[in-house]
Amino acid sequence: MSKYSQITEYLEHFLDNEVRKTGMQKVVVGLSGGLDSAVVAVLAQKVFKDDLLCVKMPSHYSSQSSLDDADELCRDFNLRSEIASIEPMLKAYEELNPNMDNLRKGNFSSRMRMSTLFDISARENALVLGTSNKSELMLGYGTLYGDLSSAINPIGDLYKSEVYELAEYLGVSKSIIKKPPSADLWDGQNDEDDLGYTYKQLDEAMKLYVEDRLSRDEIVKFGCDEKMLDMIIERIFRNHFKRKMPVIAKLTSRTLNHDFNYPRDIRL
């Protein structure tokens, strides 16, 4: 059995188990036309069939290629989908705040999409599946209460380079796999341009630091770019708050997330 056939089988069981034990039967995924949401949607379709709803949430910054790719994926894998544009909400907010820079526009867009997705999940009595990969989570390359939000995330322990390989195994269309990674948060936005390095470069260094637990000096001896490595380490620690539940000030003997830590599927 190949690596990605094993991963696919495990993630199918993971999704089925984690959703069913909440008492729910349905899931929703925000489908952008990008790699990560495509992989999550294909995995979820294997488990939930018509109990999966893919939601396309374009704005005036969405590229036509992303919209076309999302449509192609739905056709290829028979995915049930609907469109819920965030363009009216985003334009209205931009008119009220004409001096927004790209970062603010991107964060607001991401949060509008997740607000829309959670509202649809309430309508459908469904759980929201996350689409953030491990590279993004470690670097903090995501929006708190935006794309980082979800009930269950099947790909959060896969680096971006591994998500590419899983997409190949799952048969995701080449147009999605080959295009530059972008969340279409503003005109011309590109993930690797934002980060300054390719995901391949970043992942190779992060695996040495995170998985192999090598020191900075040990990694440098492998020929790793020092400037990139320092950026990675700084971002991992600076953005740790994005990977945690909100910290609660401890005032009693049993405080949530301190010493009142039941598993999420605890039963009486």
KAVEN-V320322 format. One record per pair of residues at least 12 apart in sequence whose ideal C-beta (glycine too) atoms are under 7 Angstrom apart, sorted by the first residue. I is the first residue (numbers start at 1). GAP is how many residues later the second one is. D is the distance in Angstrom with one decimal. If there is no record, write none. Layout:
i=I gap=GAP d=D
i=I gap=GAP d=D
This chain:
i=4 gap=161 d=6.3
i=4 gap=162 d=5.4
i=4 gap=165 d=3.8
i=7 gap=159 d=6.4
i=8 gap=35 d=7.0
i=8 gap=161 d=6.8
i=8 gap=162 d=6.9
i=11 gap=32 d=5.4
i=11 gap=143 d=4.8
i=12 gap=31 d=6.6
i=12 gap=34 d=5.5
i=12 gap=35 d=5.3
i=14 gap=140 d=6.1
i=15 gap=28 d=6.6
i=15 gap=29 d=6.2
i=15 gap=32 d=4.9
i=15 gap=137 d=6.9
i=15 gap=139 d=5.7
i=16 gap=31 d=5.1
i=18 gap=134 d=5.0
i=19 gap=108 d=5.6
i=19 gap=133 d=6.7
i=21 gap=244 d=5.0
i=22 gap=105 d=6.6
i=24 gap=101 d=6.4
i=24 gap=102 d=6.4
i=24 gap=103 d=5.5
i=25 gap=26 d=5.5
i=26 gap=22 d=6.9
i=26 gap=25 d=4.4
i=26 gap=98 d=5.5
i=26 gap=99 d=6.3
i=26 gap=100 d=3.6
i=27 gap=17 d=5.5
i=27 gap=21 d=5.6
i=27 gap=24 d=6.9
i=27 gap=25 d=5.5
i=27 gap=99 d=5.3
i=27 gap=100 d=5.2
i=27 gap=102 d=5.2
i=28 gap=25 d=4.8
i=28 gap=27 d=5.9
i=28 gap=89 d=6.1
i=28 gap=92 d=5.8
i=28 gap=93 d=4.9
i=28 gap=96 d=6.1
i=28 gap=98 d=4.8
i=28 gap=100 d=5.7
i=29 gap=12 d=5.0
i=29 gap=15 d=6.0
i=29 gap=23 d=6.8
i=29 gap=25 d=5.3
i=29 gap=100 d=4.9
i=29 gap=102 d=6.9
i=30 gap=25 d=5.5
i=30 gap=27 d=6.0
i=30 gap=83 d=5.8
i=30 gap=87 d=5.0
i=30 gap=101 d=6.8
i=31 gap=23 d=4.1
i=31 gap=24 d=6.4
i=31 gap=25 d=5.3
i=31 gap=39 d=5.0
i=31 gap=50 d=6.5
i=32 gap=34 d=6.2
i=32 gap=38 d=6.7
i=32 gap=151 d=6.7
i=32 gap=152 d=7.0
i=33 gap=33 d=3.4
i=33 gap=34 d=6.2
i=33 gap=36 d=4.0
i=33 gap=37 d=3.9
i=33 gap=143 d=6.9
i=34 gap=32 d=6.9
i=34 gap=142 d=7.0
i=34 gap=147 d=6.6
i=34 gap=148 d=7.0
i=34 gap=149 d=6.8
i=35 gap=128 d=6.0
i=35 gap=129 d=6.7
i=35 gap=132 d=5.8
i=35 gap=141 d=5.8
i=35 gap=142 d=6.6
i=35 gap=146 d=6.4
i=36 gap=95 d=4.4
i=36 gap=97 d=5.6
i=36 gap=119 d=6.4
i=36 gap=127 d=6.0
i=37 gap=94 d=4.5
i=38 gap=35 d=5.3
i=38 gap=129 d=6.6
i=38 gap=134 d=5.0
i=38 gap=138 d=5.2
i=39 gap=116 d=6.2
i=39 gap=124 d=5.7
i=39 gap=127 d=5.7
i=39 gap=128 d=5.2
i=39 gap=131 d=6.4
i=39 gap=133 d=6.5
i=40 gap=89 d=5.5
i=40 gap=91 d=4.9
i=40 gap=114 d=6.0
i=40 gap=115 d=6.1
i=41 gap=13 d=5.4
i=41 gap=32 d=6.7
i=41 gap=38 d=5.9
i=42 gap=35 d=5.6
i=42 gap=128 d=4.8
i=42 gap=130 d=6.3
i=43 gap=111 d=5.8
i=44 gap=85 d=5.9
i=45 gap=32 d=5.5
i=45 gap=34 d=5.8
i=50 gap=30 d=5.7
i=52 gap=27 d=6.8
i=52 gap=28 d=6.4
i=53 gap=27 d=5.5
i=53 gap=29 d=6.8
i=53 gap=71 d=6.0
i=53 gap=73 d=6.7
i=54 gap=20 d=6.5
i=54 gap=25 d=4.9
i=54 gap=26 d=6.8
i=54 gap=27 d=4.2
i=55 gap=27 d=6.0
i=55 gap=29 d=5.6
i=55 gap=62 d=5.8
i=55 gap=65 d=5.7
i=56 gap=14 d=5.3
i=56 gap=25 d=6.2
i=56 gap=27 d=4.8
i=57 gap=27 d=5.4
i=57 gap=28 d=6.7
i=57 gap=29 d=5.2
i=57 gap=56 d=4.6
i=57 gap=59 d=5.7
i=58 gap=27 d=5.4
i=58 gap=29 d=6.8
i=59 gap=26 d=7.0
i=59 gap=27 d=5.1
i=59 gap=28 d=4.8
i=59 gap=31 d=5.1
i=59 gap=50 d=5.8
i=60 gap=27 d=5.2
i=60 gap=31 d=6.8
i=61 gap=123 d=5.4
i=61 gap=124 d=6.5
i=61 gap=125 d=5.4
i=61 gap=126 d=5.9
i=62 gap=122 d=4.7
i=63 gap=121 d=5.7
i=65 gap=114 d=6.7
i=66 gap=118 d=5.5
i=69 gap=104 d=6.9
i=69 gap=106 d=5.3
i=69 gap=107 d=5.0
i=72 gap=101 d=5.5
i=72 gap=103 d=6.7
i=73 gap=100 d=6.4
i=73 gap=103 d=6.8
i=76 gap=97 d=6.2
i=84 gap=32 d=5.2
i=84 gap=36 d=6.6
i=86 gap=23 d=6.5
i=86 gap=26 d=4.4
i=86 gap=27 d=5.8
i=86 gap=30 d=6.1
i=89 gap=23 d=5.3
i=90 gap=18 d=6.7
i=90 gap=19 d=5.8
i=90 gap=22 d=6.0
i=93 gap=15 d=6.1
i=102 gap=84 d=4.5
i=105 gap=80 d=6.7
i=105 gap=81 d=5.2
i=106 gap=79 d=3.4
i=106 gap=80 d=5.9
i=106 gap=83 d=6.9
i=107 gap=36 d=4.9
i=107 gap=39 d=6.4
i=109 gap=76 d=5.3
i=110 gap=33 d=3.9
i=110 gap=36 d=3.0
i=110 gap=37 d=4.9
i=110 gap=75 d=6.8
i=111 gap=32 d=6.3
i=111 gap=34 d=5.8
i=111 gap=35 d=4.4
i=113 gap=33 d=7.0
i=114 gap=31 d=6.7
i=114 gap=32 d=5.1
i=114 gap=33 d=6.7
i=114 gap=35 d=5.0
i=127 gap=24 d=4.2
i=127 gap=25 d=6.0
i=128 gap=22 d=5.0
i=128 gap=23 d=5.1
i=129 gap=21 d=6.0
i=129 gap=23 d=5.7
i=129 gap=25 d=6.8
i=130 gap=20 d=2.9
i=130 gap=22 d=6.6
i=130 gap=23 d=3.2
i=130 gap=26 d=6.5
i=131 gap=24 d=6.8
i=132 gap=15 d=6.1
i=132 gap=16 d=5.7
i=132 gap=21 d=6.3
i=132 gap=24 d=6.0
i=133 gap=22 d=5.3
i=133 gap=23 d=6.9
i=133 gap=25 d=5.7
i=133 gap=26 d=6.5
i=133 gap=27 d=5.0
i=133 gap=30 d=5.1
i=134 gap=22 d=6.0
i=134 gap=23 d=5.6
i=134 gap=24 d=5.7
i=134 gap=25 d=4.9
i=135 gap=24 d=5.0
i=135 gap=25 d=4.1
i=135 gap=64 d=5.8
i=135 gap=67 d=6.1
i=135 gap=68 d=5.8
i=135 gap=71 d=6.7
i=137 gap=19 d=5.8
i=137 gap=106 d=6.1
i=138 gap=68 d=5.9
i=138 gap=72 d=6.3
i=138 gap=98 d=5.5
i=139 gap=93 d=6.9
i=139 gap=96 d=4.7
i=139 gap=97 d=6.9
i=139 gap=100 d=6.8
i=140 gap=95 d=5.5
i=140 gap=98 d=6.8
i=140 gap=99 d=2.3
i=140 gap=102 d=5.0
i=141 gap=54 d=6.6
i=142 gap=100 d=6.9
i=144 gap=98 d=5.3
i=148 gap=94 d=6.1
i=159 gap=44 d=4.4
i=159 gap=47 d=6.9
i=159 gap=48 d=6.9
i=160 gap=39 d=4.1
i=160 gap=43 d=6.2
i=161 gap=38 d=5.7
i=161 gap=39 d=5.6
i=161 gap=42 d=4.4
i=164 gap=13 d=6.4
i=180 gap=12 d=6.7
i=197 gap=31 d=5.3
i=201 gap=27 d=6.5
i=202 gap=30 d=6.5
i=205 gap=14 d=6.4
i=205 gap=19 d=5.1
i=205 gap=23 d=6.4
i=205 gap=24 d=5.5
i=205 gap=27 d=5.7
i=206 gap=26 d=6.0
i=208 gap=14 d=6.7
i=209 gap=23 d=6.7
i=209 gap=24 d=6.8
i=216 gap=13 d=6.3
i=216 gap=17 d=6.5
i=245 gap=12 d=5.3
